[in-house]
Structures are given as structure tokens and as C-alpha cells.
Amino acid sequence: MNLPRLLLAALLLTGLLSTLPARERLSLNDQWTFLHADTISESFPAGETRVVDVPHDWSWEAGPRQNGAQKDRGGYRIGGVGWYRKKFDLPDSFADKRVTLHFDGAYRYATVFLNGHQLGTRPYGFISFQHEVTPHLKPRDNTLEVRLDCRLEPSTRWYHPCGIYAPVTLVATDATSRFADDATVITTPAVSASRASITISTEIVNPEGLTLEVSVLDPKGKPLEAKSSSARTSVTTEFTLTQPKLWSPGAPSLHTAVLTLRDGDRTRDEIRIPFGIRSIRWDKDTGFHLNGKVVKLKGVCEHLTGGPVGGAWPEPLIEWKLRLLKDMGCNAIRTAHNPQIPAFYDLCDRLGIMVMDEIFDGWSRKADKDYGALDFNKWWRKDLSAWIKRDRNHPSIIIWSVGNETHGAVAKDIVALCHKLDPSRPVTSGASGSGAMDVLGVNGNSESQRFFKRGPSDKPFVATEAPHTWQVRGYYKSRTWYRDGFPNKRQDPFETPDLTPREIFTQAFLAPADMANRKQFFNSSYDNATVRINARQHWEKVRDLPWISGHFRWTGFDYPGEAGYVHGGWPFHAFAGGALDLAGFKKDLFHLYQSQWTGSPMVHILPHWTHPRMQPGTEIPIHVYSNADEVELLLNGKSLGTDRPGRSWDEMQCEWMIPWQPGEITAIARRDGKEVARHQHQTAATPEALEADIDARFENHPIITLTTVDKHGVTYPYGENRIHAAIEGPARILSFENGHPADTDPPVAATRRAFMGKARLFLEGSPRSVTFASILGERRQLTSDQVAIFARQLDPHGDWNSDPLAIHYTTDGSEPDTSSPRYTAPFPVPTSCTVKAIVLRQDNIILKMSESFGPQLGLHWAGDEEVQTDTGSTTALQAESAKFSGPVVVTGGKGYHGTGYLDFKGKEGKVEFYQENDGPPGDATLIIRYANADPKGKRPLKVTLNGKPIATAAFPKTRDWGSDWKTIKIPARLQSGANTLRLETTGHSAPNLDEVEFR
């Protein structure tokens, strides 16, 4: 029955007077004993252990290893078996209660033991799960053990965590009567600015004789409405609110539903569920509607592991990550390609970020040992049900996504189960089973010219994975790069014109002779490294075509994994497609989106203004991103004129061509003639010091940003010297990251090289101080042979202390001691040398350092001939990097590509290649580069693509086995997503194989 409003306060007060909470939680996150093993065992094995806290990711801690079990797809990280043991006592209040054990995230094949009893195994590593443990608990001395089995690798196509990577909790409820687990559903079926209807449905275990009280609190916790009824197994309660505060990205108002089970004056159970009042609608002509208004989805795809800490994200760092994306103007995230942990959705609710919640990558095999191959058929119903029941009350979730570039008749069954569990939201996918979906989701194909020529479909549409562009922070090229070449009939790309006729920038990651293949280079930050379309072109389409609901660019943050596909593999271990790098440093792309997606005044210049190898007078393309009316550019105080940002893609940036000269370049943004923002770059001299900035906004997780600067405090944008940290006080390192996609140092360490002038230290705890030190100078001595040694102590407020530190050093590679020269000022060093140093406080050595200098060290600087050379296709798959049995890798000969080729040595064998296709299914040409000097025959190979034979290829004779390379061409048809190509012998040996390529 309805309660009079006068009784509402009394009803809520009754709940507050309970002496003990009806539902209690006990965190089990701290002080686990951890052991890593290579083989499986049925009980906790003997061996070396250490104490860890949850969240924990053992693979991330270990860092990239060239032979890492996850291979290039998983960023060369390790797998293996992880054992966790936790001893605990129960609180006295848990006595005579029903107790459940909850895991928010554990990867993978999580087998749980409690006091010797095996509770079960959960295969999927991206799903929360629980066990009822009441019969197995003791008041004291409980032993909880968890075994995680990550031996079968690679098990994803990107880096996955290994470990208990999210919180573990015990929950105590009434032993007899309670709300059923994940069975309360809150919907807002009718919403307007003046009225909103709320429906709260719940299921109750053993409701006989109990009373159900349901109340709604406003965003400030003030009671709004309450109702009471006799408890039943299933109860639905409805409310109508006037003038409701609606949830939206701009105003993420959260109400709270309080459900209480009472037995007279006794509270049997109580749950509190935050929820948002909002309406959603998807329309094929007008796109996505939130609260009755069209809202463009300005989204990014985001892996759980994108960013600096692998898969082990403390909640404060998730908030840091989400706030960065929101600062960019992002209003939506696609959880590619698996659910995130519960804290992520709570934060999206609170911060106002809409979510496309995705459950699966594939419905069948995509990586060798993945969930689709091994567990999907048996587990998908249970996992999908657990996922939707867990997440369906989050207002941030606006659509379910059930697959990514996968195939199968199971699509209609998956969608039907989604509709059964949650009729309030539509279902989509990333280019998977599209005919069964409510909303058409298209990945890379939504970037091509032919896609836009076709126009709208008969369903609402969203670009689930677009655009695909790459940038490495601080790196620039003036000529456009297309991953698959231009023009390309299969990809049908839009043109991005070169900015200059000849390449003007000479910096590179590796010299050509040091590249394992032709993919191993950095990508430019001018928004001119792409597959089919640049970021500006795609946003223009999304913004102006009403039938496009929005897009989810690939990606928000760079992420570890998929290192071979675009970047050529080791030492590359990460995918550089994000608007922010692994450390969360903003790329120029971030500022482009900010200029298009936000209203607060901003201005950003690219590139920087330090070019040590550039000839004075060389014309440099200057791009300035701004959301102001106009921008004025000044060089050394002299105005170079104004420009106004426009709406077409090639006018979104203000542009100038400026003859290079050292000094200072400044952009002044104005609205209505008044300055609203300013940005400048200065030409830096050789690095001599570090600047530090502490972000202390995130509870117990200080983030310290370090920048290499010259003697005047100007950022040196190529800084790559090693930085060392010594921490005093109760704090531990979660990550020391620099954003370099090919730096293979382990991230959980007290030392890291700067990359493009920056590094970032992520801590957990409350350090009293951190001492940072570095031996600074140009490693290749491009402009200077001067070396400086920096060491200062940083206090918790971000200020350098004046406490004296002593530095002693050597320049001949020997170990320094207190008798070595004491550092007082920068000094010259020989062309090739190693400088070592010690840092002392009160005669105690707190840091040891070493840095090498020489003409072949650090970032490569190319000559003009090398820069202008066309290196050809970068899409070929090197045979020596494939999966093979029978042949061996050979490096003798000449003219081969990559680091070698495969020689079958007169024997039989097979070679298997993996080809990702982020576009639509389509015809392609398979090109095989080979050498065959066999005078007796053409050494045929059976060619199989995705399990179907497509040819028996014959290889005409070449002059020799190792220097005369020819190609054959075979028609092929690629499916969207993962493709597996197999070449195998048919009773004879094979030719030598150099590479294959799909065009």
C-alpha cells in the first residue's frame, strides 16, 4: 500500500536504528601469499612465494619478454600458473549468516579452494563470479586458495592480465531470508523533464511473514517516495516522480533505491542500488536519443588493459583514466572486447560516461587458445546471464554488445537471451551477426568511401570501431602513411594529402638495418597515419550525417598487445592507436578531439619547436587545434597572421607553413576579440634537469610526472635518459611508465627511461618523499657533448626539497665511490662512454645510476637519402615470424625482407600466418614471395584460408635459393576479423619462403 508522506521519514529512521547491518562485507584484498609456477598442481605447491595485494597482475609485473607465452598478440607477456593463498578470521557478526565469496575479476580458469574444499572453476577470465561458502567456513583460521591457469596461450588477441586483478569480498546475509543475488531490476520506462516512472522489481528468498519496504532517495540522499507491502517471491514496485533530476553525461544525477526486508522491528536484509533516471532511443534516421534529445556518441574503444598498470586497476586509477577521457570530450566507451570490472561502471555512472558494454570477442576461435575456441559453447549462456544481471542497473550502459568481428548462427540465440534478461536496452555487435542485431555496428568498414556512398541502413547505426589512426607522441612525419597503401581497392580509403613534397623530419625509432621488418617505425602525430580515413575526416562524417549515432575510435589509450599486426613485433609490444599513450600522456590527437568535442577555451600547437637536425629555412607545417573563434601565431614575438578553425576536416586545424628558425612559437586563441587561451613551444638546449608535478587528486594513489628540461626549464622533447627513483615512506610502485610502445623494460620498477621527454610514476600509498635522479644529456650528442647529473628530493606537495645530496661519478664505466669526482656542474664526455654515478644522503648511498652515450645509441636520426627512400609495403607477413613446423629460419643470402626466411631443408612441413581484417569480408590477392632453385619441380604447397583449401600453389624456378626472390599471386577472400592462412607440403618439400601479403 502507499505510505503517507508523513510516515516516510519514520520508515527510513527505523532502518537506521538497526544495531547491526543486515548485509555485511569483508574485504579480502590485502596480504595474499603468491606463487608463480610453470606447471599445474592440485594443491598449493612448494616454491618461492611473496606477499601481494589484490588487484594483482603477475604478467604485467614481469614485463615484456621476447619469448613471452602471450606472443606478439599479448605484448610478449608471460602466462603460467598462479597460486594465491589468504588466511583470515571471520568477524563475530558473520556467525549464523549465509556467506558468499565474490570475485570481481580473475584470469583465467579460476579454481577456488576454501579450507581444503574445491568450490569450482570459472574458465572465462573477464567475468565476475561467486561461490556460496557457508558450509566450509570456520570462525578462525580459514585458508582460501585460488589457482589461475594461464598456460594456454595466446588466449586473447591483445594483452590480458594474469591474476586476481579485481577485488575479492565476503558478503554475509541472513541465513534464511534475503534478496536473491543480482535479481533486483530498476527501470525508468517513461521519462520526461516533468515526470518519470520508476519500476523496481526484486526476488526474495523465503519471504513468508516478512514486509518489503522500498524507498527512493534523491541525488543528495533525501527521501522522495516510499512504499511497503507484504513480501512475496517476486515483487514489483512502481513510483512516479515529478520534476526528476535526469541522468546525462553533463549532469550524471544518481538516485538510490533502498530495499529492506523486515521481520517486525528486525531487518533481515537491505540493499541500496544507485540508479539514474534517463530514457534512451535508437533511430535509423536520427541516431541516438538521450532523454528525448539527439546526442552524438563521441566514443572510444577501451581495453581493460589499456594504460599503465596492465589489468590490475585500483579504483582511484580507473577514475584518473576516465577523467582524462572525459577531459578530451569523450562521452562514451565501448568495453572492447570484454566486460570491465564493477568499479568501472560505478565510476561511469558517477562521472557521466555512456557505455557500450561488450561481453565477447569471438563466438569461435580467434586466438589460438581463447575462450571462443575452448569454452564458449559450454559457458556462453551462464557468462552472458551473469554479465547482464550484474550490470543492468547502471544508467551509463546504453546498449549491450555481444561480439567483435566474429561469426555464427548463435547470434540470434545470444540476442534473444539479452532481450529476456533486459528488454530495456538494444543489442549490437562489432560487425558480428549483424542480421540478428537491433543496432547495426560496423568496425573498420565504416571508414571506407564505399560505406558512405551506400548511405543509411534499415537499422539504427553506430560505428563500433572507427577511425583507426596511429600516433606516437612527439613524433612527426610530413608525408602521409597508409597501413595498406594508397590507393587500395580493397580498403577504398579517403585521401589525406602529403603536407610537403619531400619528407622534412629525420628522426626515427630504428635504423633500417636494425628493423626486423618494414613495419617497425613510429607513426606521425599530424593525423596522417591511417588505414582508410583520418580522424578529422571521420568526425566530420559522424557530426554531419544524422543517421550515424556516433563513433568509438580505436582506441582511447594505447594498450599492450597486437604488436605484430601494425608495428612489426618485438621490441614493439604495444598498439599505438590511442589518443593517450600507455602512461596517459596526451597525444596531439587528444587535443584535436578536445577542440571538436569541448567548449572550454583551449589551444594547442604541433609540432614542438626543437629540431636539432633541421636546416634553417625549412618550411614546417604548423597545425593549431582550438575551439576559439580565431588563432594568432607568433614566431619570436612577430605575428604571422591569424586563422580561423572551420568545420570541414581540412579546416578543423589552423595552418601555417613556417620557415624553421630557433626561438619561440606562440598561439593565442581569441573569442570575441579577447584572449581566452595561449600555448607556446620553445627551442630547447641539451637536457640538464627534471621537472616534477604531482597529481594527488586520487585517494592514496599519487601520480608523479617527470619532464626533461634544459638549463632554462624548457622542455627537451627528445629526452630519453634513464630516471631513477628512491621512495621513502609507506608506498609502493604500481608502474613507472613512459608511453614508449617498444620500451621492453618492466614497468613495475624504480627506474625507467624518459620517452620524448617524459615519464610518469604511479604510486600506491603515502610517501614521505621521493628522490629522483638522472644522468642527462643527448645520447647521440647531436648538438652537445655536455652531461649533467640531476638529483633532488620531492616532497608530497610536489616541491623540491633543499636537503643536500652528494653526487659522485665516473666517465670510464668504473664503479664510483666517495673518492670519485663530486658533481658540481655539467661536463663534456667523449663520443662514446658510460657515465656512472652514486647519490648519497648523509653519507648513505640511496641511488646508483648508469648512462651510455654514443653515435648508435638512442633514437635514430636518418640522413636525407634514407628519409626519402620508399620502403615499400608494410603489410607483408614475414615467414620467419609465423607459426611453423618443419622449416628452419635462415639468414644466409640477400634481398630477403625482415630478419630471415624459412628453409624446409628438403623436408616437409607447414607454415601458419595470422591476418587481421578490420574491414568487411572481401576479395583480396594473396602474394607469396619465395625462392625455388629445385631443377626437378615446382614444389607445390596446399594453401588453406580459414580452414578451406583455396589453391595448390606451384612455384616456378628461380636462379638460386637465397637471393633471387619471386612472387606468385592467388585469389583469396578474407573474412572480417581473424583469418588463418596455412601453407603445407603435399608429399614433397617446399620452396624457401620469405613473406606473404594480402592486397
N, C-alpha and C positions, 0 to 999 in steps of 0.2 A: 504494500500500500504506500501512497505518497505520504511523506512526513511533512508536517507544517514546518515552515522555515524557523519558527521559534525553537523547534526541537533539534535543529541541525547542529548547533554548537554543542548541545548536551550530548548528542550522539557521538560526535567526534571526541569530546572530552573523555567519554567512557573508555575509548580505545587508548587514550594517552595515560590513563590511570593504571593500566596493566603493570604488574610488578616485574614481569619478565616478558621479553618479546616472544611472540608466538612462533616466529621463524628466526633462527639464528644462523650466522655464518662464521666459519672459522677458516681464515686464510692459511694455506699450506705452501706459500711461495718461498719461504726462506729456508736456508740451511739443508739442502739436499746433498747427499753423497753421490757423486757421479763417477762412472767408469765407462771408458770407450773401449770397444773390442772389435775385432775383425770377424769373429765367428759367433754363431748363435749358441745359446745355452739355455737350459730350462730353469736355472736359478742364478742368482747374483754371483758372478764368477770372482775368483781371486784375481788380484791385479792392482795396479796403481790407481788410486782414487783421489778426488779432490772435492772440495765443497763449493757448490754453486747455488745461486738463487734463480728462481723462475721469474720472468721468462729467460730461457736459455737456448742457445743455438750453437751446438758444438762445431758444426761445419763452418759457420761464419767465423768463429774464433780461430780456427786453424788457418784460414786464409786460402787463396788460390794455390793450387799445386798442379804442375803440368800434367801429372798422371792422375789427377783427381777423378774419382769414380763418376761424378756427375758430368764430366767431359765438357766440351765447349758449350753445350746447351745449358748446363748448370753452373757456368762460370768456373769450371775446373775445381769445384769444391769436393770435399771428401764425403763419403757416406759411412757405412759400417753399422755397428750395433751400439746403442747407448743404454746404459742401465742407470736408473735413478732410485735412490733409497731415502725415505724420510721417516724418522721416528717422531712420534707425537703422543701426547696425552689428550684425553677428551676433557673439555670443561665439565664441571659438575652439572651444569644446566642441560647438557646433552643426554643425561640419564633418562631412560624410558621414552626416548624420542625415536622417530624414524629418521635415519640419516642417509643422505645421498652424497656421493662423491662426484664432483663436476670438474671436467677438463675443458677449458675454453679452446685449447689447440695443442695437438701433439702429433708430430710427423715421424714415422708412419708405422702402420701395424702395431698400434699401441696395445700391449698386453699388460694388464694391471693385476697385481697380487697384493692382497691385504692379509697380513698375519698368516701367510702360507697358503691362502685360498686364492686360486686363479679366478678372477672376476669376468674375464672375457678379453677379446681382441677387437679393435676397431681399425680396419685397413686404411680408410681414407684419412689422409693427413691434414685435410682442410675443413674438418667438421668438428663442432663441439659435441661432447658425449658425456654420459653419466652412468654411474652404477649405484644401485642400492646396496648399502654396506652394513645395514643394521645388524644382521646376524653374526658378522665377523669382527665387530669392534669389541675392544676391551676398555675399561676405564683408564688404564695406564699402559704404557709401553707398547703402543701399536707400531707396527712396521709396515709401511706402504712402499711397494716396489713397482717400478714401471720399466718395461723393456720396449725399446723402439728399434725397429728393424729397417735399416736403410741400406741393406746390402744390394738390393736390386736396382741398379742404376744404368742409365739415367731414367728417372721416374717422372720427370716433367720436362718441358721444353725451355724452361728458364730455371733460375736458381730457386730451390726450395730449402726451407730450414730443416735442420735435423735436431730434434729435441723436444722438450716440453716448452713450447715457445709462447705460451699464454698462461694466465693464472689457473691455479688449482684450488678448489674450495670445497669444504664440507658444509652441507646445509642440513640443519635439524628442523623437523616439523613434528606436529602432533602425531603420535603413534597410530591414532585411529582415524581421525577426520582431518581433511586438508583439501586445499585446492589442488586439482590434478596438475601434473607438471606440464608446462607450456600449453595449457588448454584454455587460457583466457584470451579472448579476441576483442579488440576495440576497433570499431569502425565509425566513420563520420559520413553516413550515406547522403545527407543533404546539407550543403554548406552555402551560406551567403554572408554578406557583410552584416546583416541584421539578425540572422538566426542560424543555428546549427543543431542538427540532430546527432546524438551520440548513442551508439548501441554497444553495450558491454555484455558479452556472453562468456560464461565460465562453466567449468565442470567441477563437481565436488565429489570427493571420495567419502563414503559413509556420511551422508548429510542428515540422517534421521534425527529429528528433535532439535536441530540447530536453526539459527537465524542468520540470514545473509544480509549484511549491510554494505551498500555500495554508495560511495560519495565521489564527487568531482571537485578538485581544488583548482583554483586559477593559477597562472604562472608564478604568482608570489606566494602560493601556498594557502590562500584564503579560501575557505569553503564556499562553494557555489550552490550545489544541489546534493541531496542525499535521499536514498530510498532504502526501505527494509522489506524483507519478505521471508517466508519460510524457505529454508534451504532445500534444494532438490538436486538430483544428479546433474541436471543441466538447467541453467537459469540464464535468461536474457533480461537485461535491464536497460530501459531507454530513458534518455534525458533530452530536453530541448533547452538550449541556452540562447539568450538574446544578447546582441552586440558582442559576439565572441571575438576573442583575440585569435586571429588566424596564424597558422604556421607558414612561413615562407623563408627563402634564403635571406631576404632583407630584414625580416622580423621573426626569428625562429622561436615563437612563443610555445612553451610546453605546459600543458595542463597535467594533472596527476589523477589517476583513478585509484581509489583506495577500496579494496575489497576485504571485508572482515567476516569471519565465521565466529559466531558467538554461541556459547552454551550457557545461557543465563548471563551472569556477570563475567564469566570466564571467556577469554579469547582463545579459540582453538587454532586459528590460522589467520594471517593477514599478509596481503601482498600490495605493493604500491607500484604502479606502472605509469611512467611518463608517456604521454601521447600528444600528438598535435592535431589540431582541427584544421583540416585542409581538404580541398577537392582536387582531383586530377582527371584530365580527359585528354585522349589522344585522337587527333583528327587527321584524315588523309589529305585534306586540303589546307588546313591552317596550322597543323603541327601540334605541339604540346601546350596544354592549358593548365595553369595552376590557379586555383581559387577564381576561376572564371576569366582569367586573363592569359593571353598568349605569352609564354616565356620561352626564349631560346635556351637550349641546353648548351652551356659553354663548358664542356666537359673534358675530362682526361681519363684515359685508362690508367689504372694503377695496380701494379703487383703488390702483394703483401710485402715482398722483399725489396721493393724499390727504395733506395735511400741508404743511410749509413750504418744500420745495425742488423742487416740480414733479416731474419724473421722474428727476432726477439725484441718486440717493441714495447717498452713501458708506456703506460697511458700518457704521461706528460709529453713524450716524444711523438706520439701519434698526433696529439694536439698541435705540437710545433709543425709537423708536416702538413696538417690540414690548414692551419692558419697561413702558411706560406702559399698554398694553392689558392686559398680564398683571397689573399692579397693580390694575386695575379688577376683576379676577377673570375676565377673558376667557380661555377655554381653546381657542378655535378661530377660524380666519379663513377666509373664502371669498374667493378672489382674483378679485374682480369686476372686469372680466369678461374677464380675460386672464391669462396666466401672469406671475408676478413674476420677478425676476432670480435667478440661482442663490444668491447670498448670502442672500437672504430665507429660502430653505428650509433652508440650513445653520443659520441662527440659530434657526428654529423647532424644528429637531431639538435644538439645544443648550439652548434655553430651555424647551422643553416646551409648544409650542403646536400643536394639531392643525390640519390644513389640508384644506379642500375646494379642490382645485386645479382651476381653471377655464381653459379654452382659448379659447372663442369667445364673443362677444356674439351675433352673428347668423349664420345659415346663408344669409341673403339680405340684401338692402338694409335697413338700419335708419337709418343716417345717409346723407346724400346720396352721399358718395364713400368709403364704408367698405369694409373687407375683404370683408364679406358680399356687397356689390354688385359688386366689381371682381375679386376674386381667390379667393374661397372655392372655387368649383367646380374650379379648376385645382390649388389648393395645399393643400386641407384635409388630404388623406392624408399628404402629406410633412410638413406642420407638426405634425399631431397625433402622428405617429410620432416626430418629433424631440423633442417635448414629453414624451411618456411615457418614452422611452428615457433622457432626461436626468434625469427626476425620480423614477423608480420605486423607487430605493433609499432614499428618505427615509422614516424611520418616522413623521414628522409627518404625512405625507399619508395620509388615511384613506379618501378617496373621490375619484374623478375627476368633474368637472362639464364638460359639453360644449356648453352653450348657455344663453342667457338670453332668455326671452320671445320665442322665435323658432319657426319652423315649417318643416316639410318632411319628405318621405318619406326623406330621407337619414339620419334619426335612427337607424334600425336598422343602417345600414352603419357609422355612427360608433361605435355601441356595440359592434358586432362587432369592429372594429379595436382598440378599447380592450381587450376581453377577450383578443384574440390576443396583444397586446403585454404585458398584465399581467393574468393570470387571478386575481391575489390580491386585487384591490380591486373593489368595485362601481362602477357608473356612475350618475350622476344629472344633473340639469339644473335650471335655474331656470325651471320652467313651460314646458318645451320638449320636444316629442316624448315626452310622459310615458308613453305606452303601451310604448315601447321601453326605458325606463329600468329599472334594478334597484331603485333607491330613488326614491320619488316626492318630487320637490322642488317646492314651491309658494311663490310670491312673495307679493305683496300679498293675494291671495285667502285666504291662511292667517290673515288678521286679521279676517275678517267673521264676523258672528253665524251666517250660514247654513253656513259652513265647519265650525264647531264642532258645530252641530246634526247635520250629516251623520256626524260621528264618523270612526273609523279607516277606512283603505282596505285593499285586499288586498295592499299592498306596504308595506315599511318607509317611514316618512315623516320628512321634515325640512323645517322652514320655512326656505327658502333666502334669503328676503329679507323679514324681518319682525322687529320692527314698523317702520313708517315714522312717525317723530315728528320734530319740529323744535324746536331751542332756539338762541337767540343768547345767548351768555354774558353774564350780568349784566343781562338784560332780563326784565321780568316783566309779565304781564297776569293779572288775577284772573278773567277770563271766558274760557271755552273757545273755541278756534278749530278748525274742521274745514275741511280743504282743499277738500272738495267739498260742504260744507254738512251740516246735520243737521236733521231726518232725511234720509236719502238712500237711496232704494230700491235703486239700482244697487250702492252700496257696502255697504249694510246694516251701518252702524257700531255699535259699543257706545257708550253714553253716558258722557261724562265731565262731571259736573255743574259748573256755574259755582261758583267759590269765594266770590263775593259777588254780590248782586243787581245792583249797578252797578259799573262799572269804577273802580278806585281809583288806578291808575297812569297818569301823564300823559306819561311820556317816550316819544318816538318817533324813528324814523330821519329821516323826511322829513315836511314839512307836506303835506297833501292836494294842494295846488296844485302841488307840486313832483314829485308821483308821475307816472311815465309811464303807470301803470295801477294798478289796485286791489290788485295783488299785492305792491307794493313797501313792505313793512313788516317789522319784526323779529318773531320768534316767541318766545313766552313760555317761561321756564325752569321753570315749575311742573309739567311733564309734562302740559300741557293744550293742545298744538298737534299735531294728528294728522289722519290720514285716516279710519281705521276703529276704532282701538284705541290706548290709551295704553301706555306701556312697562310699567307695573305690571300692567295687565290681561293683557298678552300673556305676561309672565313667569309670572304665576300659572297660566295655562293650560299653558304649557310644563312648568313644575315639577310640576304635579299630574296631568297626563294621561300615563300610561306609554307610550302609543303614539307620542307626539311625541318624536323623538330629540333635539330641541333646536332652537334658532333662531339665525339670523345676522341681527342687526339691521342696518338700513340707516341709518348706517354707523358705523365706529369713529371715524375722523377726518372732519371736513369736507373737502371736496375742491373744486377749481376745476372749473367747468363746470355743465351743466344749470341755468344761471342764470335761464332764462326760464320754465321749466316751473312752478315753485312761487313763485319770487321776482320774476318780472316783468321780468327782463333789466336791462340797463345802468342804473345803475352796479353792480348786483349781478353778480358774476362767479363766485360760489361757491355751493355747495349746503350748507345749514346743518343737515344731518340727523345729524351725528356726536355722539358722547359727548365728543369733544375737538374744539376748533376748529382752524383752519389752523396756528396757532402751537403746538399741543399743549397749550393751556391747558384745564384740566378744567372742563367744564360741570357744572351741578348734576346732570345725568343720569349723569355718571360716578360720582358719589357714591351715587346711587340704586342703580346696579348693584353698586357695591362693598359696599353694605350687604346685598345679597342674595347675592352670589357669593363673599365672602371671610370669613375667620374672625378675622383680626387686628382688635383693637378699633378702631372708628372712629366718628366722629360728625360731622355736617355740617348747618349751619343755612342755610336760604334763606327769604326773600331777605336781602340785606345790610341795613344799618340806617342808610343815608344817603338821605333823601328830601326834597330841598330845597323841593319844591312841595306837599308833603302837609300837610293841616291836622291839627294835633294832635288826638288822639282818634279819628282814622280807624282803623277796625279792619283790621289787616293779617293775612292768613293766614300763619302761621309753620309751615313744614314742617321737620322734622328727620329726617334719614336716619341710622340707626345699626344695628349688628348686636349691640348690647348688650341686656341684659335690660330696662333702663328708662332713661329720659332725664328729667332735671330741667331746667326752663327758668327762667332768672333774668333779670329786667329791672332794670338799675341796682342789682344786688345783692339784689333781693327775689324770693323764689321764687314762680313762677306755677304750681307744681304739677308732677307727673310724669305721663308717659305711657309706654306700652309698645308697641314695634313689634309688629305682628301679621302673620299670613300672608295674609290676604285683601288684594286690591290696594289697597283704600281704607284699610287699616290698616298698610301697609308703612312709612308715614311717621308719626312722632309729630306731633300737630297742636295748635295753639293759635290763637285769634283774639285779637290783642293790640292795644289802642288805642295808636296811634303817639305816642311821645314820644322826643325825642333822648336819647342815652346809650349804654348798653352792654347787649347781649343775649348771654347765655351759655347754652350747652347742656352739661350734664355727663352723660356716659354711665356707667352702672354695671353691673357684673356681680357677682352675689352680694353686693350692697350696697356694693361697693368701686368707687371711681372708676377707670375704665380709659381714658377719652378725654375731651377737652374742646375745644370750638370756640366762638369768640365773634366778634361784629361790633360795631364802634363807629361812632357817627355822626362823620363826618369834616368838617372845615372845608375851606376852599379849598386846592388843592394848592400846596405850596411847595418840594418836593424830590423826588428819586428815590431809591428803594432798589434795590439790585442784589444778585443772587445768581448765583453761577457753578456750573454743573454740569460738573465736569471728569472725570466717570467714563468718558467715551467718547474713546478714544485720538485725540489730535490734533484734536479737534472740541469745543472749549469752547462751552457754551450759556449765555448771559447773559440772565437775566430781569430786567426793569425794571418797577418799580411806582411810580405816582404816589402821594405821601403828603402829608399836611398837616404843620404845624409840629411836631406831637407824634408823627409817624411812623405815623399812622393811614391806612390805605389809602383813597384817594379813588376810589370805584368808577366815576365817570364821566369820569375823566381822558382827555383827547383832544388834549393839546398835542403838538407835534412834538418828537421826541427826536433828537439828533444824536450821531454817534459819530466819534471820530478814533482810529485804530488805530496803535500803534507796534510794530514788530517784524514777524517773518515770519508773517503771517496774512492771509487774505482772507475777505470776507463771502460766505457762501453764501445767506443770507436774513436780512432784518430784517422780521419778521412780527408782526402784532398780532391776527390772528384775525377781523378785520372782513370780512364777506362782500361788502361793497360799497366797500371802500377800493381805488381804482384806481391807487395809487402802485406803481411797480415794486418788487418785493421784494428785488432784489439792489441795494442802495443803502445809503449810510451815514446815512440819515435815514428816520424813519417816525413817524407819529403813534401815540400810545398809543390803545388802544381799550378802553373800560370799565376804564381804569386800568392797562393792562398792554401791554407789547411785549416781544419776545424776539429776541435777536441770535444767529445761528448762524454760527460761525466755523470755518475750517479752518486749522490752523497753531498757532503758539505765540506769541501776542502778549506783548510785554513789559508793555504796559499798554493800556488803552482809556479815553479821556476821553469822558464823556457830559455833554451839556448840554441844557438845555431852558428855554424861556420859559414859565412855569407860571401858570395862572390859569383861572377859569371863563370860557370863551369868550363865553357869553351873559350873564355877570355876574348870575347868578340870585340869589346871596346876597352877592356881594362884588365890588368893583372893584379888588381888590388883585392885583398881578402880582409874582411872584418870578422870579428868574433863577438857575438852578442850573448849576454846572459843577464836576465833580470827576473826578479820575483814579483808575481802578480798577486794582488790581494783579492778577496772575494768581491770587492766593488769594481774591479777592473782597472785599478791604478797600479802603476809600477812602484814597488817599494824602493826606498833609498838604502836598504840594508846592503852593506858592501859584500861583493862576491869577488873572489880572486880567480883569474883565468891564467893557466899556463899552457904553452903549446909547443909543438914541433912542426917542421915542414919537410922532414925527410922520411916520414912514415913510422918513426920510432915512437914508443910509448912515452908520453910526457909525465913528469913528476914535478914536485915543487922547486926543483933546481932548474927546470926548463925555463925559457924566457917567459916573463909575465906579460900578458897582453895589455897594451895601453892605447894603441891606435892602429888603424888599417896598415897593412904591409904588403909589398909585392911578393909574388911567388913565381917560380919557374913555369915554363909552358906546361909541363906535366909533373904533378907532385901530389902527395897526400898530406893534408894538414890534420893533425890530431890535437885534441885539447881536453883539459880537465877543468871542471868548475868546482870551486871549493867555497863552503860557508863555514866560518870558524874552524878552519884547518881540516874540515871533513869533506871528502870528495862526494859530491852529490850527482854529478853527471860526467860521463865520458863521451867524447864525440870524435867523429872522423869524417872527412870530406875530401873527395878526389877532384882534381882539375886536370883537364887535358883536351886536346883538339877533337877527340872522338867521343867525349862524354856528354851526357845530357841530350837535350833536344837537338835534332839535326837541322842544319841550315844549308840549303841547297844552293848550287850555282845556277846561273840563268839557263844554261843548256838543259840541266836536269829538270828545272821547273817547267820549261816549255815542252818537254817531251811528252807525247801522248802515250800513256802506259797501257792503253787498250782496255778491253773489257775487265770489269771487276766482279763479274757474276759467275765465273767459272768455279767448279768444284774440283779441288786438287785431289788426285788419286791417292797420294801418299797420306792424306788426311782422312780418307774414307775408312769404312769398316771392311776388313778383308781377311781372307784366309787362303793360303797357298802362295801368293806372291810375296816378294820382299821389297823394301824400299831401297833404291839405288840412287847414288848421286853422281856416278861417272857419266860423262857425256857433256853435251852443251845444247843450248837452245830450249831446254825444258823450262816450264814455268813452275814457280813455287820452289820447294826445297829438295825435290827429287821426283822420282817416278816409280811405278810398280813394274817389276820384272818377275815373270812367272817361272823363270829358270827351267823352262821345258816341262813344267808340271801343270796340273790342272788346279783350278781354284775359282774363287768368286770375289766380287767387289760390290759393296753396297753403299750407295750415296743417299743422303737426305736432302730433299729440296723443298723448302717452304714456298708456298704460293699464297701471298696475302691478297691476291686479286681473285677474279672469278674463274671457274673452270674454263679452259680454252685450249685451242691448238697451239702447239709450240714445235720448235725444231730442236732435236737433241743432237749436239755436236760432240763427237768423241775424238780427242787428239791422241794419236798413237804413233808407234814405230814398229814396223814388222819387216825384218830382213830375211824371213824364212823363205828359201827358194822353192820349198815344196808345197806351200799352200797359204791360204788367206786367214788361217787361224780364226775361225768363226766363233762368235760369242752369242749366247742366248741373252736377249735383252728383255727384261721384265719390269714393268712400271705398275706399282701398286698391286702386285700380285698377278697381273695379267701380261702374258707374253705379247710384245709388240713387234718384235723382229728377231731374225737371226742375222747378225751383222757380220759381213765379210770385210777383211781389211787388206786392201791392195798393198803390194810390196813397196817398201821404202828402201833407200840405199843402204842404211845401216840401222843398228838397234838403239843408238843413243844420241844422234844429232840431227837426223833427217825426220822431222815430225810432220805428219799429215793429218787431215781430218776426214771423217765421214759424217754424213747427216742422215738422221732418221726422223720421220714424222712422229709426233707424240702428242698426247693430250693430258695436260695437267689438271688434277682436281684441285679445288680450293683447299687451303690448309696444307697438311703434311703430305708429302709424296716420297715414296721409296723407290729408287732405281737400283736394279740388280743386274750386274753383268757376270755371267758364269760360263765356264767352258763346257764343251759338248763332246768330250771324248778326245780332244787334242788340247795342247797348251794354247796360250793366248798371246796377243801382241803386248809389247810394253805399253802401259797406259800412263799418260801424263795428266789429263784432266777431262772433265765433261762439262757441258754447258747447255742450259735450256734457253733458247731465244724465241 
